[in-house]
Amino acid sequence: MTAGADRKAKIDTQKCVQCGACRSACPFGAIDERSSIVQLIQTIKSGQQVYALLAPSFIGQLGFKVTPEQIVAAIKKMGFAGVEEVAVGADMAALHEAEEFMEKVPAQQSFITSSCCSSFVSLIKQHLPEHINKISTTVSPMVACGRYVKTKYPDAVTVFIGPCIAKKGEARQFADAIDYVLTFEELFCMLEGAGIDPAAVTPEEYATKASGFGISFPLHKGVQGAVAHALQEAGRPEPAMHYASGLEHCLEELQKVIDGKIKCELFEGMACDRGCIDGPGGLTEPGLVTVLLKKYAAEAQQKKLHDDNEAVEAVKKVNMKV
């Protein structure tokens, strides 16, 4: 963001990576993202089959004591046809990215970067365009999940719900997978408007299909941890990995890797300072989400990526490339 001749703050669209940091930083609350709440409500009321795709960090967003079962029940009470966890898409992305890694590193290039954070991807494209080939061509968990849901339900309308504002821009690039994007803040507003209190909703029977690794994607080094474990399950050694969060730090650390100052074969970059749990559209303090998310991941029945049979089969059916 820069100041023009009239001293008014202006967003440089040539440099903007749609991370939403300006929204959080503006002391006057004058910046906000475009919302699709009205259009989504109209879509639900029209009787179309609308599916909510919940980002892994949904745990704890609607209250410390609100269970995943209650969140799913509350969303369905609003008129959604079903709820899917994007953590399954994360399992899909980790499995596919591990395959891509084995194909490219070191045979074709010295390292690849993660591709799940669209703002980080935009950062490379705008500031290090000569290294675009280093970006993994695997789609993000959101896109993987959206494409999979649409293969299961061809008439489905997909709605990603998470803490990330950048996903709104990414959804426009992948209209084949995602129809709408809501932040957790917007989800809370919809529930309030419908008079639904998640804490008072009778929970329905529900269990995650994702592995603990997919659920852990938003945590510190969660993506590289999942990919490394997928490689381990395939009998490959753990690669040299590096992690950075915050756009400036990502750029600095990635340049060090490019210059050979850091040994790295798999680089994970996240635009938000503490990763996805620190997204500007979240409702809960990141430290609390971390604790709850780790507990949820530990309780998952699927302890390995290949234990997520749905993700394993989905990778075979869905186009997993950008």
C-alpha positions, -999 to +999 in steps of 0.1 A: +000+000+000+013+035-009+003+071-004-007+091-035-001+128-041-034+135-023-019+117+008-046+090+006-036+054+010-039+035-022-034-002-030-009-009-057-028-035-077+004-044-095+020-056-063-010-068-043-011-105-036-046-103-020-034-115+014-057-093+034-030-078+056-041-043+047-076-051+061-061-061+094-036-032+095-060-003+086-066+016+119-099+030+106-114-003+094-119+013+060-108-018+040-129-048+036-132-077+012-160-083-013-187-105+003-209-131-015-233-136+015-264-123-003-257-143-035-251-174-014-283-170+006-302-166-027-285-198-040-295-218-009-331-205-011-333-215-047-330-251-037-296-258-052-274-284-035-249-262-017-219-278+000-197-262+027-160-269+024-146-263+059-109-253+062-090-274+088-088-244+112-126-244+117-120-260+151-128-235+178-138-207+155-174-206+167-166-210+204-141-229+226-167-255+236-185-258+203-177-292+189-171-301+152-204-321+153-222-289+164-206-268+137-216-293+110-251-295+123-254-257+125-242-253+089-267-279+077-295-261+096-289-230+075-298-251+044-265-265+032-268-299+016-236-312+032-203-304+048-169-316+036-135-310+054-108-294+032-084-315+053-093-343+029-082-320+001-050-314+021-043-351+021-049-352-016-025-322-021+002-338+001+000-371-018+002-355-052+029-330-042+050-359-029+047-376-063+056-343-080+086-339-058+099-374-066+096-366-103+113-332-103+138-331-074+167-334-081+162-348-116+148-316-131+154-289-105+171-284-071+139-276-051+102-269-053+080-247-032+045-254-017+015-241-036-013-241-011-010-204-002-022-184-032-007-152-018+027-169-015+024-182-051+015-146-063+046-133-044+069-155-064+052-147-097+054-110-091+088-107-074+108-137-086+092-145-120+123-162-132+117-189-106+080-196-114+090-231-124+100-238-088+063-235-077+046-269-072+019-274-099-003-292-074-035-274-067-043-261-032-064-282-008-094-259-014-093-265-051-086-302-047-116-306-024-138-285-046-130-305-077-136-338-058-169-327-044-181-317-079-171-352-092-192-368-065-221-343-069-221-328-104-247-303-096-230-292-064-224-255-055-192-254-035-185-228-007-151-227+009-152-214+045-119-204+062-098-177+077-082-166+044-092-136+023-068-146-005-090-176-013-116-152-027-092-143-055-080-179-059-116-190-063-120-167-093-091-184-109-105-219-103-142-214-110-144-250-120-139-260-084-152-232-061-183-211-065-182-190-033-158-182-005-167-172+030-144-162+059-152-175+094-164-140+102-189-142+074-201-177+085-207-163+120-227-134+105-249-159+085-255-180+116-264-149+136-287-137+109-305-171+108-308-171+146-287-202+149-265-206+180-239-234+173-234-239+210-271-248+214-275-270+183-280-307+189-248-323+174-252-349+147-231-380+143-199-370+125-163-381+122-135-367+101-124-387+071-090-369+069-057-379+083-040-361+112-015-347+086-042-332+064-059-317+095-025-302+106-019-283+073-026-249+089-001-254+117+036-244+117+054-265+090+022-285+085+024-287+047+060-298+046+054-323+074+026-339+055+045-341+022+076-355+040+054-381+056+039-390+022+075-394+009+083-416+039+053-438+033+065-442-003+099-453+010+118-421+002+141-403+027+130-370+042+141-341+020+159-310+032+131-285+041+128-249+050+098-228+062+089-192+062+058-172+071+050-135+065+055-122+029+087-103+035+103-132+054+092-156+026+109-134+000+141-131+021+143-168+029+135-179-006+162-157-020+187-174+003+176-208-010+180-195-046+215-181-037+225-215-022+229-200+013+203-225+026+202-261+017+166-268+008+147-292-015+112-284-003+102-248+007+070-241+025+058-204+023+028-189+041+017-153+037+003-149+072+028-145+100+018-177+118+004-196+089-032-203+080-044-201+116-035-164+116-057-155+086-074-121+087-109-137+084-105-158+116-124-153+148-103-170+174-069-163+188-043-184+168-027-199+199-061-214+210-068-227+175-034-244+175-041-262+207-076-274+196-063-283+161-035-305+174-060-323+197-084-328+167-055-341+145-044-365+173-079-379+176-082-386+138-086-423+131-064-420+100-029-419+113-012-420+079-019-402+046-026-434+029-051-443+056-073-416+041-089-439+015-111-412+002-081-389-006-061-418-021-090-426-045-098-390-052-063-382-064-068-408-091-101-392-103-095-355-099-073-332-119-047-322-093-027-298-114-031-260-116 
